[in-house]
Amino acid sequence: MNFGRVSTAMVTPFNHRGAIDFEQTTRLVNYLIENGSDSLVVGGTTGESPTLSNEEKVDLFKHVVKTAAGRVPVIAGTGSNNTSGSITLSKQAVEAGADAIMLVAPYYSKPSQEGLYQHFAAIADEVTVPIMIYNIPGRSAVNITPATILRLSQIENITAVKEASGSIDQMTDILAHAPDDFLVYSGDDGLTLPLLSIGGYGVVSVASHIAGNEMQKMIQAFEGNRLQEAAKLHQQLLPLIKALFAQPNPAPVKVALEDAGISCGGLRLPLLPLEEDEKTSLRMIVERFNQQVNQLK
C-alpha cells in the first residue's frame, strides 16, 4: 500500500465536555482530504492517544474509515509499550476497517534492540495489513537503530517507517540498505525536503492541517527537479512549522484549525490550551504564511 507523499497525523476533535466530537471529526476528515492529505493517521500522539481509551480509539477508527469512504488510506495508531495490548488493539483496528496500522517504539520500558524487533514482529505476525514503524526517541526514550529497522523491513507487511529521530545520517543508512519498496517518511515537518534529497518518500505531517497543499507543492517541485522552487517553499513553510511546535502539540494546531473554521475543541490534561500571548504570536505567523501563499496564486 502506498500511503502517499503527505500523511496527516490527525488531531482528535473534542466537544465542550471533553468527549470526542464526531460531527467535527467528519468536517476535519473532509477538510484534510480536500487540502492535500494523501492518507490519515488516526489515534496517534497528535490525536492525544495517551488520553484516549481503547474503546474511544476503536470508535474513532470506525468513524474516520466511514467518513473517508475509501478516498484515502486510514492508518490507525495502535502501538504502545504493551505488546499484547497492541496486538489486541491492532486486530480491533483492522476489524474497524483501518487500511494500515502505525506502531510507535515502546515508550518508557526502554527495551533492547532485540526486544524492539520481537515486539514489532509479534504484532506483524497477528495482522495482515501494512505496518508503518514510528521511531521517535525524543518521546519513547529508545531509538530504533537502522540495523533493527532493516531487519524489520524484511517482514512482509512492515512496509514503511516514520523517522522522527532527527538524524539524517540514520535515515541515510536506512535508505542505503532497505528494500526498494520500503518507504521512509519524515516524522519532522521541517526535515521533509532534506529527507527527499537523500531518497526519502514523504512526510507524516502536523503542518499539513494548515498547509497540506503547500507541502504537496514543495514535494512536487522537488520531484519535478524544480529545486529552487522547492527550496523557496521549504523556506516559507519553516516559520509556520516552528510556530506549530512552539508549544506542546497539538495545542497550536488546534488553535490554527479553529481560526481556519474547523473547530476541534480543547485538549485533555495533562496538555493545556495556549495562553493569549501564545495565540497572538501563532496567529501572526499563520497570517504571514497565508499572505505569502496568496501572493503566489
MINU-489433 format. One record per residue (C-alpha): residue number from 1; residue in one letter; x, y, z. Coordinates in nm, 4 decimals. Layout:
<nodes>
(NUM; 'A'; (X; Y; Z))
...
</nodes>
This chain:
<nodes>
(1; 'M'; (0.0000; 0.0000; 0.0000))
(2; 'N'; (0.1167; 0.3479; -0.0874))
(3; 'F'; (0.0339; 0.5983; 0.1873))
(4; 'G'; (0.1052; 0.8897; -0.0465))
(5; 'R'; (0.3547; 1.1688; -0.0012))
(6; 'V'; (0.1719; 1.3665; 0.2701))
(7; 'S'; (0.0106; 1.1688; 0.5504))
(8; 'T'; (-0.1565; 1.3836; 0.8144))
(9; 'A'; (-0.1229; 1.2893; 1.1801))
(10; 'M'; (-0.4765; 1.3961; 1.2610))
(11; 'V'; (-0.5859; 1.5783; 1.5760))
(12; 'T'; (-0.8839; 1.4422; 1.7674))
(13; 'P'; (-1.1705; 1.6938; 1.7958))
(14; 'F'; (-1.3308; 1.7179; 2.1400))
(15; 'N'; (-1.6567; 1.8843; 2.2411))
(16; 'H'; (-1.7069; 2.1163; 2.5385))
(17; 'R'; (-1.7432; 1.8151; 2.7686))
(18; 'G'; (-1.4112; 1.6709; 2.6548))
(19; 'A'; (-1.5676; 1.3805; 2.4630))
(20; 'I'; (-1.4801; 1.3021; 2.1015))
(21; 'D'; (-1.6780; 1.5299; 1.8714))
(22; 'F'; (-1.7690; 1.3026; 1.5826))
(23; 'E'; (-1.9510; 1.5740; 1.3876))
(24; 'Q'; (-1.6383; 1.7906; 1.3842))
(25; 'T'; (-1.4289; 1.4828; 1.3096))
(26; 'T'; (-1.6308; 1.4378; 0.9909))
(27; 'R'; (-1.5670; 1.8007; 0.8941))
(28; 'L'; (-1.1972; 1.7652; 0.9699))
(29; 'V'; (-1.1558; 1.4467; 0.7656))
(30; 'N'; (-1.3258; 1.6027; 0.4638))
(31; 'Y'; (-1.1224; 1.9217; 0.5017))
(32; 'L'; (-0.7931; 1.7327; 0.5171))
(33; 'I'; (-0.8747; 1.5157; 0.2165))
(34; 'E'; (-0.9682; 1.8250; 0.0179))
(35; 'N'; (-0.6490; 2.0081; 0.1197))
(36; 'G'; (-0.3510; 1.7918; 0.0425))
(37; 'S'; (-0.3673; 1.4847; 0.2677))
(38; 'D'; (-0.2946; 1.1563; 0.0890))
(39; 'S'; (-0.3670; 0.9485; 0.3996))
(40; 'L'; (-0.4699; 0.9995; 0.7614))
(41; 'V'; (-0.3045; 0.8738; 1.0789))
(42; 'V'; (-0.5736; 0.8421; 1.3456))
(43; 'G'; (-0.5198; 0.7992; 1.7180))
(44; 'G'; (-0.1526; 0.8954; 1.7176))
(45; 'T'; (0.0247; 1.1300; 1.9560))
(46; 'T'; (-0.1095; 1.4355; 1.7715))
(47; 'G'; (-0.4517; 1.2817; 1.8266))
(48; 'E'; (-0.3801; 1.2765; 2.2024))
(49; 'S'; (-0.3686; 0.8983; 2.2050))
(50; 'P'; (-0.2366; 0.8714; 2.5635))
(51; 'T'; (-0.5666; 1.0187; 2.6848))
(52; 'L'; (-0.7939; 0.8055; 2.4649))
(53; 'S'; (-0.9325; 0.4767; 2.5928))
(54; 'N'; (-0.9137; 0.1772; 2.3601))
(55; 'E'; (-1.2912; 0.1948; 2.3209))
(56; 'E'; (-1.2647; 0.5583; 2.2120))
(57; 'K'; (-0.9862; 0.4724; 1.9701))
(58; 'V'; (-1.1877; 0.1969; 1.8056))
(59; 'D'; (-1.4921; 0.4241; 1.7750))
(60; 'L'; (-1.2685; 0.6917; 1.6222))
(61; 'F'; (-1.1154; 0.4436; 1.3768))
(62; 'K'; (-1.4612; 0.3300; 1.2653))
(63; 'H'; (-1.5856; 0.6849; 1.2184))
(64; 'V'; (-1.2851; 0.8043; 1.0199))
(65; 'V'; (-1.2923; 0.4944; 0.7985))
(66; 'K'; (-1.6620; 0.5527; 0.7279))
(67; 'T'; (-1.6082; 0.9223; 0.6570))
(68; 'A'; (-1.3020; 0.8703; 0.4367))
(69; 'A'; (-1.5044; 0.6142; 0.2398))
(70; 'G'; (-1.2032; 0.4809; 0.0534))
(71; 'R'; (-1.0843; 0.8221; -0.0694))
(72; 'V'; (-0.7570; 0.7949; 0.1240))
(73; 'P'; (-0.5983; 0.5207; 0.3364))
(74; 'V'; (-0.6665; 0.5355; 0.7097))
(75; 'I'; (-0.3730; 0.4402; 0.9310))
(76; 'A'; (-0.4647; 0.3521; 1.2889))
(77; 'G'; (-0.2236; 0.4304; 1.5707))
(78; 'T'; (-0.2207; 0.1074; 1.7695))
(79; 'G'; (0.1279; 0.0976; 1.9204))
(80; 'S'; (0.2142; 0.1038; 2.2901))
(81; 'N'; (0.4685; -0.0442; 2.5295))
(82; 'N'; (0.2384; -0.3408; 2.5883))
(83; 'T'; (0.2895; -0.5952; 2.3106))
(84; 'S'; (-0.0197; -0.7977; 2.3942))
(85; 'G'; (-0.2315; -0.4842; 2.4229))
(86; 'S'; (-0.1011; -0.3553; 2.0897))
(87; 'I'; (-0.1904; -0.6842; 1.9230))
(88; 'T'; (-0.5458; -0.6640; 2.0572))
(89; 'L'; (-0.5932; -0.3026; 1.9500))
(90; 'S'; (-0.4364; -0.3705; 1.6105))
(91; 'K'; (-0.6833; -0.6507; 1.5455))
(92; 'Q'; (-0.9690; -0.4236; 1.6530))
(93; 'A'; (-0.8430; -0.1520; 1.4169))
(94; 'V'; (-0.8400; -0.3958; 1.1262))
(95; 'E'; (-1.1927; -0.5063; 1.2148))
(96; 'A'; (-1.2912; -0.1373; 1.2218))
(97; 'G'; (-1.1744; -0.1082; 0.8617))
(98; 'A'; (-0.8333; 0.0565; 0.9019))
(99; 'D'; (-0.6159; 0.0138; 0.5938))
(100; 'A'; (-0.2913; 0.0050; 0.7897))
(101; 'I'; (-0.1521; 0.0493; 1.1386))
(102; 'M'; (0.1251; 0.2616; 1.2877))
(103; 'L'; (0.3346; 0.1213; 1.5713))
(104; 'V'; (0.5369; 0.3564; 1.7889))
(105; 'A'; (0.8512; 0.2382; 1.9637))
(106; 'P'; (0.7593; 0.1017; 2.3072))
(107; 'Y'; (0.7964; 0.4012; 2.5355))
(108; 'Y'; (0.9183; 0.4135; 2.8952))
(109; 'S'; (1.0148; 0.0431; 2.9025))
(110; 'K'; (1.3386; 0.1091; 2.7071))
(111; 'P'; (1.3703; -0.2414; 2.5566))
(112; 'S'; (1.6870; -0.3673; 2.3887))
(113; 'Q'; (1.7121; -0.3701; 2.0090))
(114; 'E'; (1.6240; -0.7394; 2.0124))
(115; 'G'; (1.3260; -0.6615; 2.2349))
(116; 'L'; (1.2140; -0.3935; 1.9866))
(117; 'Y'; (1.2436; -0.6370; 1.6980))
(118; 'Q'; (1.0489; -0.9090; 1.8777))
(119; 'H'; (0.7785; -0.6579; 1.9813))
(120; 'F'; (0.7125; -0.5379; 1.6266))
(121; 'A'; (0.7499; -0.8851; 1.4751))
(122; 'A'; (0.4943; -1.0285; 1.7173))
(123; 'I'; (0.2365; -0.7656; 1.6195))
(124; 'A'; (0.3102; -0.8033; 1.2479))
(125; 'D'; (0.2524; -1.1766; 1.2788))
(126; 'E'; (-0.1024; -1.1192; 1.4061))
(127; 'V'; (-0.2297; -0.8842; 1.1332))
(128; 'T'; (-0.2078; -0.8778; 0.7554))
(129; 'V'; (-0.2442; -0.5051; 0.6877))
(130; 'P'; (0.0614; -0.2871; 0.6096))
(131; 'I'; (0.2529; -0.1520; 0.9078))
(132; 'M'; (0.4422; 0.1732; 0.9495))
(133; 'I'; (0.7009; 0.1731; 1.2285))
(134; 'Y'; (0.7279; 0.5010; 1.4204))
(135; 'N'; (1.0706; 0.5882; 1.5598))
(136; 'I'; (1.0639; 0.8881; 1.7939))
(137; 'P'; (1.3362; 0.8565; 2.0583))
(138; 'G'; (1.2605; 1.2012; 2.1996))
(139; 'R'; (0.9261; 1.0724; 2.3253))
(140; 'S'; (0.9841; 0.6993; 2.3639))
(141; 'A'; (1.3307; 0.7202; 2.5277))
(142; 'V'; (1.4578; 0.4485; 2.2944))
(143; 'N'; (1.5983; 0.4735; 1.9413))
(144; 'I'; (1.5236; 0.2040; 1.6868))
(145; 'T'; (1.8623; 0.1716; 1.5167))
(146; 'P'; (1.8953; 0.1434; 1.1379))
(147; 'A'; (2.0064; -0.2181; 1.1802))
(148; 'T'; (1.6811; -0.3010; 1.3590))
(149; 'I'; (1.4696; -0.1097; 1.1055))
(150; 'L'; (1.6440; -0.3018; 0.8274))
(151; 'R'; (1.5676; -0.6337; 0.9982))
(152; 'L'; (1.2050; -0.5286; 1.0334))
(153; 'S'; (1.1887; -0.4239; 0.6671))
(154; 'Q'; (1.2334; -0.7898; 0.5752))
(155; 'I'; (0.8946; -0.8711; 0.7335))
(156; 'E'; (0.6395; -0.8736; 0.4529))
(157; 'N'; (0.3771; -0.6415; 0.5970))
(158; 'I'; (0.6191; -0.3922; 0.7583))
(159; 'T'; (0.6352; -0.1533; 0.4661))
(160; 'A'; (0.7413; 0.1884; 0.5987))
(161; 'V'; (0.8994; 0.3832; 0.8796))
(162; 'K'; (0.8150; 0.7255; 1.0170))
(163; 'E'; (1.1581; 0.8536; 1.1168))
(164; 'A'; (1.1488; 1.1217; 1.3851))
(165; 'S'; (1.4978; 1.0661; 1.5223))
(166; 'G'; (1.6075; 1.3938; 1.3643))
(167; 'S'; (1.9164; 1.2179; 1.2308))
(168; 'I'; (1.9725; 1.2496; 0.8567))
(169; 'D'; (2.2648; 1.0085; 0.8969))
(170; 'Q'; (2.0306; 0.7460; 1.0411))
(171; 'M'; (1.7763; 0.7986; 0.7639))
(172; 'T'; (2.0533; 0.7728; 0.5028))
(173; 'D'; (2.1691; 0.4418; 0.6484))
(174; 'I'; (1.8172; 0.3004; 0.6245))
(175; 'L'; (1.7660; 0.4244; 0.2695))
(176; 'A'; (2.1010; 0.2875; 0.1545))
(177; 'H'; (2.0196; -0.0691; 0.2563))
(178; 'A'; (1.6401; -0.1132; 0.2754))
(179; 'P'; (1.4387; -0.2869; 0.0019))
(180; 'D'; (1.3362; -0.0538; -0.2817))
(181; 'D'; (0.9688; -0.0764; -0.1849))
(182; 'F'; (1.0299; 0.0105; 0.1819))
(183; 'L'; (0.9229; 0.3724; 0.2313))
(184; 'V'; (1.0928; 0.6202; 0.4639))
(185; 'Y'; (0.8797; 0.9113; 0.5847))
(186; 'S'; (0.9946; 1.2110; 0.7829))
(187; 'G'; (0.8328; 1.2432; 1.1229))
(188; 'D'; (0.9501; 1.6045; 1.1389))
(189; 'D'; (0.7817; 1.8511; 0.9036))
(190; 'G'; (1.0949; 2.0643; 0.8805))
(191; 'L'; (1.3064; 1.7729; 0.7556))
(192; 'T'; (1.0766; 1.6778; 0.4686))
(193; 'L'; (1.2822; 1.8382; 0.1929))
(194; 'P'; (1.6192; 1.7238; 0.3328))
(195; 'L'; (1.4832; 1.3680; 0.3535))
(196; 'L'; (1.3567; 1.3818; -0.0042))
(197; 'S'; (1.7040; 1.4872; -0.1152))
(198; 'I'; (1.8561; 1.1629; 0.0158))
(199; 'G'; (1.5860; 0.9363; -0.1256))
(200; 'G'; (1.3046; 0.9558; 0.1288))
(201; 'Y'; (0.9440; 0.9335; 0.0180))
(202; 'G'; (0.7279; 1.1776; 0.2126))
(203; 'V'; (0.6164; 1.3085; 0.5498))
(204; 'V'; (0.3777; 1.2191; 0.8287))
(205; 'S'; (0.2811; 1.5752; 0.8964))
(206; 'V'; (0.1180; 1.8007; 1.1522))
(207; 'A'; (0.1643; 2.1183; 0.9473))
(208; 'S'; (-0.0497; 1.9653; 0.6716))
(209; 'H'; (-0.3546; 2.0508; 0.8834))
(210; 'I'; (-0.2835; 2.4105; 0.7811))
(211; 'A'; (-0.0532; 2.3818; 0.4787))
(212; 'G'; (-0.1272; 2.0469; 0.3170))
(213; 'N'; (-0.1445; 2.1876; -0.0343))
(214; 'E'; (0.1811; 2.3764; 0.0124))
(215; 'M'; (0.3538; 2.0628; 0.1431))
(216; 'Q'; (0.2357; 1.8841; -0.1692))
(217; 'K'; (0.3613; 2.1652; -0.3935))
(218; 'M'; (0.7042; 2.1504; -0.2311))
(219; 'I'; (0.7284; 1.7759; -0.2844))
(220; 'Q'; (0.6027; 1.8033; -0.6423))
(221; 'A'; (0.8554; 2.0786; -0.7143))
(222; 'F'; (1.1350; 1.8591; -0.5839))
(223; 'E'; (1.0164; 1.5580; -0.7802))
(224; 'G'; (0.9916; 1.7780; -1.0906))
(225; 'N'; (1.3550; 1.8853; -1.0438))
(226; 'R'; (1.2445; 2.2434; -0.9705))
(227; 'L'; (1.4849; 2.2629; -0.6814))
(228; 'Q'; (1.4870; 2.6385; -0.6288))
(229; 'E'; (1.1074; 2.6381; -0.6127))
(230; 'A'; (1.1137; 2.3506; -0.3627))
(231; 'A'; (1.3714; 2.5337; -0.1522))
(232; 'K'; (1.1640; 2.8532; -0.1558))
(233; 'L'; (0.8540; 2.6657; -0.0409))
(234; 'H'; (1.0558; 2.4981; 0.2355))
(235; 'Q'; (1.1760; 2.8408; 0.3494))
(236; 'Q'; (0.8185; 2.9698; 0.3605))
(237; 'L'; (0.6914; 2.6652; 0.5478))
(238; 'L'; (0.9627; 2.6546; 0.8126))
(239; 'P'; (0.8435; 2.9507; 1.0289))
(240; 'L'; (0.4922; 2.8037; 1.0286))
(241; 'I'; (0.6254; 2.4624; 1.1260))
(242; 'K'; (0.8274; 2.6108; 1.4119))
(243; 'A'; (0.5231; 2.8049; 1.5342))
(244; 'L'; (0.3075; 2.4914; 1.5332))
(245; 'F'; (0.5594; 2.3203; 1.7608))
(246; 'A'; (0.6472; 2.6182; 1.9814))
(247; 'Q'; (0.4125; 2.4739; 2.2472))
(248; 'P'; (0.3170; 2.1119; 2.3177))
(249; 'N'; (0.1499; 1.9507; 2.0156))
(250; 'P'; (-0.1418; 1.9633; 1.9290))
(251; 'A'; (-0.2303; 2.2831; 2.1202))
(252; 'P'; (-0.1048; 2.5229; 1.8481))
(253; 'V'; (-0.2527; 2.3365; 1.5528))
(254; 'K'; (-0.5940; 2.3187; 1.7213))
(255; 'V'; (-0.5925; 2.6988; 1.7522))
(256; 'A'; (-0.4882; 2.7350; 1.3879))
(257; 'L'; (-0.7644; 2.4972; 1.2802))
(258; 'E'; (-1.0208; 2.6912; 1.4843))
(259; 'D'; (-0.9128; 3.0088; 1.3046))
(260; 'A'; (-0.9491; 2.8255; 0.9728))
(261; 'G'; (-1.3093; 2.7382; 1.0577))
(262; 'I'; (-1.2555; 2.3801; 1.1768))
(263; 'S'; (-1.3453; 2.3638; 1.5453))
(264; 'C'; (-1.1536; 2.0867; 1.7213))
(265; 'G'; (-1.2189; 2.1949; 2.0792))
(266; 'G'; (-0.9746; 2.1885; 2.3655))
(267; 'L'; (-0.7212; 1.9405; 2.4954))
(268; 'R'; (-0.7260; 1.6753; 2.7615))
(269; 'L'; (-0.4986; 1.7042; 3.0613))
(270; 'P'; (-0.2065; 1.6997; 3.1072))
(271; 'L'; (-0.1975; 1.9230; 2.7963))
(272; 'L'; (-0.3157; 2.2819; 2.8322))
(273; 'P'; (-0.4530; 2.5348; 2.5817))
(274; 'L'; (-0.2340; 2.8202; 2.4611))
(275; 'E'; (-0.2107; 3.1422; 2.6594))
(276; 'E'; (-0.3404; 3.4551; 2.4842))
(277; 'D'; (0.0071; 3.5854; 2.4040))
(278; 'E'; (0.0967; 3.2473; 2.2563))
(279; 'K'; (-0.2151; 3.2562; 2.0395))
(280; 'T'; (-0.1280; 3.6063; 1.9209))
(281; 'S'; (0.2244; 3.5022; 1.8241))
(282; 'L'; (0.0971; 3.1941; 1.6396))
(283; 'R'; (-0.1700; 3.3902; 1.4529))
(284; 'M'; (0.0835; 3.6464; 1.3318))
(285; 'I'; (0.2956; 3.3725; 1.1765))
(286; 'V'; (-0.0023; 3.1906; 1.0233))
(287; 'E'; (-0.1283; 3.5185; 0.8772))
(288; 'R'; (0.2137; 3.5955; 0.7306))
(289; 'F'; (0.2281; 3.2466; 0.5793))
(290; 'N'; (-0.1201; 3.2810; 0.4286))
(291; 'Q'; (-0.0224; 3.6169; 0.2766))
(292; 'Q'; (0.2786; 3.4562; 0.1106))
(293; 'V'; (0.0607; 3.1756; -0.0253))
(294; 'N'; (-0.1935; 3.4213; -0.1633))
(295; 'Q'; (0.0817; 3.6200; -0.3365))
(296; 'L'; (0.1819; 3.3072; -0.5277))
(297; 'K'; (-0.1695; 3.2380; -0.6554))
</nodes>
